[in-house]
Amino acid sequence: MAGNNPKAVLSPAIFLDRDGTIIRETNYLRHPSQIQLLPTAIPALQRLQNHFQLVLVTNQAGIARGYLDEEMLRCIHNRLEEELAMANIHLARIYYCPHHPQAGMSPYQQDCLCRKPKPGMLLTAASDLHIDLTTSYTIGDKLSDIEAGRQAGTHTGLVRTGYGLEHESLIAHGSTNPDFVGDHLSDVADWILDSLTTVL
């Protein structure tokens, strides 16, 4: 683990939600043909990967609900990585949670540690990829993404794509507040890269 290895060089990462953040929200995407990258995703990711590892962290309770299986999810993610690669974008790793605390059957019906808003996927990625969480960012369209990022110790950005507008309206009524809210991924990328310039 990175935290137990004094020789490990820690690097920052961008933890990215999938649906509604880099691809269009389709309410349980079930097939690779349904992937539609959001218009600002490519230029935003191209800029961010110059400074950060890009890590996808996605809840996939559609598996627990029986809408697709893990093999189909692998096909979906293979297609997504292929489409990103055509724009010279590389994801360091993809992490997904197939569980749901109420829906489905064993082993998928469980109150796990990886389902956002819990930070399990981010913490596992930090260990696997030697990530410095304190200089990393979590971006998503739901407050569950923001809470996972907060619990992991990252900075957080909410996008108004996907369910973002709906979740932004809930901010005043809860304790989960993102560090920044932008219309889309490019806005959040601008904020992140501007903060790097300020630090430098």
N, C-alpha and C positions, 0 to 999 in steps of 0.2 A: 504494500500500500504506500501511496505517495507520502502520507503523513508520517510513516515510520521509517522512511528512507532518507537520511540526511543528504545523500548525494543526488536525489531527484530534483530536477529543475522544474519548478512549477510555472505553468503558463496560464493566461486567462482564456476563457471560453465564452461563447454566446450559446446559451441554452434556448433552443427554438421549439415552440409548440408547432404542430404540423397544420391541422385543419383550421382555417380561418386566419392563419398567420402567414404561412408561405404558400399554401394552396387554398382554393375555394372551399368553403364549408358546404358539404353535401349531405349532412345528417347520416353518419355512418357510411363512409366511403367503402365500397365492397369489391371494387375491381380496378385494375390499373388504368383502364380506359376512362375512368372518371376523374383522373388527376388533371387539374387545371391550375397551373402556377399563377399566383396573383401578379398583376402587371409590374409592381414595384419590387417583387421579391428578388429577381435576378440581379439588378444593379445594386440593391442593398447588400445582398450576400457577397457579391464580388468585392465590394468595398470592405465589408467587415472581416472577410477571411484574410485580408492583408495584415490584420492585427490580432485575430482571435482564432482559436479552434471553433469549428461550428459543430454543435452537438444537437441532434434531434431528440426531444423527449416528449412522448405522446401517449396519452391515455387511449387505449383501444378496447373499451368495454364491449364493442360489437362482437368480439370473440366470445366473451362470457355470455352474451345474449344469443349467440348462434347465428349471427348474420354473416360471418366469415370465419375461416379457420386460420391458424398461424401460417400455414403454407401460402395461402392467398395473401396474407399480410406481407410475407416476404416478397412475393411477386410485386405487390404494390410498391414496396420500398425499393426494390431493384429498379423498377421503372422510374421512380422519383430520382434515384441517384443517377440513372442514365440521362434523364432530362437535365439535371443540374450539371452533370459532367460536360454536356454539350456547350455549356456556358463557362466551362473551366471552374466550376464550383465543386468543392470536395467536402463531404461531411466526415468528420473524424469518427463518428459512431452514431448509430441509431439505437435508442432505448425505448421500449414500449412496455406498457402495463396492460395485460389482457384481462385483468380482474374487475369484478364489481362486487360490492359488499352484500347486495341483495339478489341480483339477477344471476341466472345461469345455474350450472351444476359444478360440483367438484371436478377438477381443482380450481376452476375459474371463479367460483363464487366464494370470495373470501375478503376479509377486511385486511388488505395487504399494506405493506410499507412503501410500495412503489407508486401507488395511484395518487396523482396530484389531487389535492393540495399537499399531500405529504411529500417530503423531499427525497425519497429513496432513490429515484432514478438519477437525480443530480449528484447525490453523494456517491453512488456507485461509479458514475462517470468520473467524478473528481479523483477517486481512487485509481480507476483503470487508466486514465489519461493524464495523470499528474497535473490536475487543474488547480489553480489558485482561485478559490471561490470568492475571496474578498475583492478581486479585481475582475470578476466575471459578471455577466448580465443574463437575465432571464427575460424572454420576450414571449408574450402570448396574448390571446384575445379574451381570456377568462380570468376572473379573480383567483381561480384555483391555480393557474400558472403563476400568478404574482405571489400567492401565499407560499407555493413550493419554493420559489426563488428566494423569498424572504427567509424562510426556515433554513435554507441551505446557506444563507449568508451572502447572497449575490445582490447586485443592483437589479432593478426591475423596470420593465417598460410594457405598457398595455397598448395594443393596436386597436383601432376602431373598426377594423375589418372583422369578418366573421361575427362572433357574438360580442365584439368589443363595445359597441355603443350601448347595448343592453347592460353589460357589466359595468361600464363607466357610470351609469345611472345609479348603481348600487353602492358606489364608493362612499358616499356621504353617510350611508346607513350601517357601515361596518367598520372594522378595524384594519382591513387589508387595503392599503393605499399604495399604488405604484409610484415609483420615483418620477415617472414621466408617462404622459399619454400622447400618442401621435395618431394621425389619421391612418397611417399605414406603415409598413416596415421601413420604408425609406426615411420617414420622419424620425423613427426611433434610432435608425442608423446614424442620422445626422447628429442627434443628441449625444449618442455614444462617442462618435468620433470627435465632436466638439469638446467633450469632456476630456478626451485624451490630449487634445491640443492644449487645453487649459493646464493640465497636469505637467505637460512638457514645458 
